[in-house]
């Protein structure tokens, strides 16, 4: 269904695909807002997966590319009245506001181009099908970039924490053993980047030395608190 509303030249896009089945309501949804905010949600109960929600701000360049893709697709000229209606397999929703145009489409899930060709409006549904593929690709870039940055930060925090644990082990349990042997112990038994493994070594040391180093308990609690907050 296409309508007209008095808006400016900003663009708004929302896409949803989902179904209710054996594992409950499973869906993927994302939207691009005029202010540059990209909201993403992915819900799946398969293998006890949980709802994933992410929000990032994209650049004006990406918004301009989004507007170009939508404009060149000519999807604003289409109508969904002949498209397959949502069924038990699932549904798709696409809402776009571009300039003073507003469209809102609803249709069934499309498995392949065969479904498009067998529909009552193959030309219009093909435009919709290819546009969705482009939108998914455009959505993936900022989300995946955010994931990479988070992983890099987590790895760096893990490295710092593990280094602190190795140093603490050497300090708490120096009993005529060369410091290199303590480092080797952590590396061999637990892995130098294993936060919880290194924590086990530290706790083992503290159990032997707490009566001589009361401050060790505070160190252990503080370091483990950092581990929990950064995990």
Residue pairs with C-beta under 8 A, 6 or more apart in sequence:
1 79
1 80
1 81
1 103
1 104
1 105
2 76
2 78
2 79
2 101
2 102
2 103
2 104
3 102
3 103
3 104
4 100
4 101
4 102
5 97
5 100
5 101
5 102
6 100
7 97
7 99
7 100
7 102
8 99
9 99
10 34
10 97
11 32
11 34
11 63
11 66
11 67
11 70
11 96
11 97
11 98
12 31
12 32
12 33
12 34
12 95
12 96
12 97
12 98
13 31
13 32
13 66
13 70
13 94
13 95
13 96
13 97
13 135
14 29
14 30
14 31
14 32
14 93
14 94
14 95
14 96
15 29
15 30
15 31
15 92
15 93
15 94
15 95
15 132
15 135
15 136
16 27
16 28
16 29
16 91
16 92
16 93
16 94
17 27
17 28
17 29
17 90
17 91
17 92
17 93
17 109
18 25
18 26
18 27
18 28
18 29
18 43
18 90
18 91
19 25
19 26
19 27
19 88
19 89
19 90
19 91
19 109
20 26
21 88
23 44
23 45
23 46
24 45
25 43
26 43
26 44
26 45
26 46
27 41
27 42
27 43
28 41
28 42
28 43
29 40
29 41
29 42
30 38
30 39
30 40
30 41
30 135
30 139
31 38
31 39
32 38
32 58
32 63
32 66
32 139
33 39
34 63
35 57
36 57
36 58
36 59
36 60
36 63
37 55
37 56
37 57
37 58
38 55
38 56
38 57
38 58
38 139
38 142
38 143
39 53
39 54
39 55
40 52
40 53
40 54
40 55
40 139
40 143
41 51
41 52
41 53
41 54
42 51
42 52
43 51
43 52
54 143
54 146
56 142
56 143
56 146
58 142
62 138
62 141
62 142
65 138
66 135
66 138
67 98
69 131
69 134
69 135
69 138
70 76
70 96
70 98
70 131
71 98
73 127
73 130
73 131
73 134
74 127
75 94
75 96
75 103
75 127
75 128
75 131
76 96
76 98
76 101
76 103
78 103
78 105
78 124
78 127
78 128
79 124
80 105
80 106
80 107
80 124
80 128
82 119
82 120
82 121
82 124
83 105
83 106
83 107
83 108
83 119
83 120
83 121
83 124
83 125
83 128
84 107
84 108
84 115
84 119
84 125
85 106
85 107
85 108
86 92
86 106
86 107
86 108
87 108
89 108
89 109
90 108
90 109
91 106
91 107
91 108
91 109
92 105
92 106
92 107
92 108
92 109
92 110
92 132
93 104
93 105
93 106
94 103
94 104
94 105
94 128
94 131
94 132
95 102
95 103
95 104
95 105
96 102
96 103
105 128
107 125
107 128
110 116
110 125
110 129
113 126
113 129
116 122
116 125
116 126
116 129
119 125
154 230
157 226
157 230
158 193
158 195
158 230
159 193
161 195
161 198
161 223
161 226
161 227
161 230
162 186
162 192
162 193
162 194
162 195
162 198
164 223
165 186
165 195
165 198
165 199
165 201
165 202
165 223
166 182
166 183
166 186
166 192
166 198
168 202
168 205
168 219
168 223
169 182
169 185
169 186
169 198
169 201
169 202
169 205
170 179
170 182
170 183
172 202
172 205
172 206
172 209
172 213
172 216
172 219
173 182
173 205
173 208
173 209
174 182
183 192
185 201
186 192
186 197
186 198
186 201
189 197
189 201
190 197
190 198
190 200
190 201
191 197
191 198
192 198
195 227
195 231
196 227
199 220
199 223
199 224
199 227
202 220
202 223
203 220
205 216
206 213
206 216
206 217
206 220
209 216
210 216
210 217
